[in-house]
């Protein structure tokens, strides 16, 4: 399966699902009163899915890798903030362990995609059009290369 849009990426879909879980967590009675932590953990979760999307849309693998590193860092930020929520009694040990493991897994998957992109030698869709020309010698209007999913 070719990946044509960021929505096709498993890591983006997982990040979206986990962002919803963070939003659901932060509306609970104890958590909802901690405006600073609630806003910060939501922002970090949104950052993961947003940076995956923005990096993909740049259509250059070096830029995509840079944004994936930011998304990976935001996974760590969410985990750190989950520990703060645990310490404040906002989240149970069972639920926290499940969420921590989910964000660890996502971080690992992002890291795997980074490694794949670095090894692939592909530069990204926006560069592929520069390497090919049409029969009349002009550059094509739409690059055709796409990333393959790593799952």
C-alpha positions as CSV (number, residue, x, y, z in Angstrom):
1,X,0.0,0.0,0.0
2,X,1.3,3.4,-0.9
3,X,1.1,6.2,1.5
4,X,-0.4,9.2,-0.3
5,X,-1.6,11.3,2.7
6,X,-0.4,11.6,6.3
7,X,-3.7,10.1,7.3
8,X,-2.5,6.8,5.8
9,X,0.4,6.6,8.3
10,X,-0.2,4.2,11.2
11,X,1.8,6.5,13.5
12,X,-0.5,9.4,12.7
13,X,-3.6,7.3,13.3
14,X,-2.2,6.1,16.7
15,X,-1.2,9.7,17.6
16,X,-4.7,10.8,16.9
17,X,-6.3,8.0,19.0
18,X,-3.9,8.8,21.9
19,X,-4.7,12.5,21.7
20,X,-8.3,11.7,22.1
21,X,-7.5,9.5,25.1
22,X,-5.5,12.4,26.7
23,X,-8.5,14.8,26.1
24,X,-10.8,12.2,27.7
25,X,-8.4,11.9,30.7
26,X,-8.1,15.7,31.2
27,X,-11.9,16.3,31.6
28,X,-12.2,14.2,34.7
29,X,-13.1,15.9,37.9
30,X,-9.6,16.0,39.5
31,X,-7.7,16.6,36.4
32,X,-10.0,19.3,34.9
33,X,-9.1,21.7,37.8
34,X,-5.4,21.6,37.0
35,X,-5.5,24.0,34.1
36,X,-1.8,24.2,33.6
37,X,-1.1,20.5,33.5
38,X,-4.3,19.8,31.5
39,X,-3.3,22.4,28.8
40,X,0.3,21.3,28.7
41,X,-0.4,17.5,28.2
42,X,-3.1,18.3,25.6
43,X,-0.7,20.5,23.7
44,X,2.1,17.9,23.8
45,X,-0.3,15.2,22.5
46,X,-1.6,17.4,19.7
47,X,2.0,18.3,18.8
48,X,2.7,14.6,18.1
49,X,0.0,14.2,15.4
50,X,0.5,17.7,14.1
51,X,4.3,17.3,13.6
52,X,3.8,14.0,11.8
53,X,1.3,15.7,9.5
54,X,3.3,18.8,8.9
55,X,6.5,16.9,8.2
56,X,4.8,14.6,5.8
57,X,3.2,17.5,3.9
58,X,6.6,19.2,3.4
59,X,7.3,16.3,0.9
60,X,11.0,16.3,1.7
61,X,12.4,13.4,3.7
62,X,15.0,15.6,5.6
63,X,12.2,17.9,6.7
64,X,9.9,15.0,7.5
65,X,12.7,13.4,9.7
66,X,13.1,16.7,11.5
67,X,9.4,16.9,12.3
68,X,9.4,13.2,13.3
69,X,12.1,14.0,15.8
70,X,9.9,16.8,17.3
71,X,6.9,14.4,17.4
72,X,9.1,11.8,19.2
73,X,10.2,14.4,21.7
74,X,6.6,15.3,22.3
75,X,5.9,11.6,23.1
76,X,8.5,11.9,25.9
77,X,6.8,15.1,27.1
78,X,3.4,13.5,27.3
79,X,4.9,10.6,29.3
80,X,6.6,13.0,31.7
81,X,3.4,14.8,32.2
82,X,1.6,11.5,32.8
83,X,4.0,11.0,35.7
84,X,3.0,14.4,37.1
85,X,-0.7,13.3,36.8
86,X,0.1,10.1,38.7
87,X,1.9,12.0,41.4
88,X,-1.2,14.2,41.8
89,X,-3.6,11.3,42.0
90,X,-5.3,12.2,38.7
91,X,-4.8,8.8,37.1
92,X,-4.7,5.2,38.4
93,X,-1.6,3.0,38.2
94,X,-3.3,0.7,35.8
95,X,-4.5,3.4,33.4
96,X,-1.2,5.2,33.7
97,X,0.8,2.1,32.8
98,X,-1.4,1.5,29.7
99,X,-1.0,5.1,28.5
100,X,2.8,5.2,29.2
101,X,3.2,2.0,27.3
102,X,1.1,3.3,24.4
103,X,3.2,6.5,24.1
104,X,6.5,4.4,24.4
105,X,5.2,2.2,21.6
106,X,4.4,5.3,19.5
107,X,7.8,6.8,20.1
108,X,9.4,3.5,19.1
109,X,7.4,3.4,15.9
110,X,8.3,7.0,15.1
111,X,12.0,6.1,15.7
112,X,11.6,3.2,13.3
113,X,10.2,5.4,10.6
114,X,13.1,7.8,11.1
115,X,15.6,5.0,10.7
116,X,13.8,3.7,7.6
117,X,13.8,7.1,6.0
118,X,17.5,7.7,6.7
119,X,18.5,4.3,5.2
120,X,16.1,4.6,2.2
121,X,18.1,7.1,0.2
122,X,14.9,8.7,-0.9
123,X,14.8,12.4,-0.7
124,X,11.1,12.9,-0.9
125,X,8.4,13.6,-3.4
126,X,9.3,17.2,-3.9
127,X,12.8,16.2,-5.1
128,X,11.8,13.4,-7.3
129,X,10.2,15.7,-9.9
130,X,13.6,17.4,-10.3
131,X,15.2,14.1,-11.4
132,X,12.7,13.2,-14.1
133,X,11.6,15.1,-17.2
134,X,8.7,14.6,-19.5
135,X,9.1,13.6,-23.2
136,X,9.4,17.3,-24.2
137,X,12.1,18.0,-21.6
138,X,10.0,19.9,-19.2
139,X,9.6,19.0,-15.5
140,X,6.6,17.0,-14.5
141,X,3.9,19.0,-12.6
142,X,3.3,16.3,-10.0
143,X,5.9,14.1,-8.3
144,X,4.9,10.5,-8.2
145,X,7.0,9.0,-5.3
146,X,5.4,8.1,-2.0
147,X,6.5,6.5,1.2
148,X,5.7,2.9,2.0
149,X,4.3,2.2,5.5
150,X,6.7,0.6,7.9
151,X,4.2,-1.6,9.7
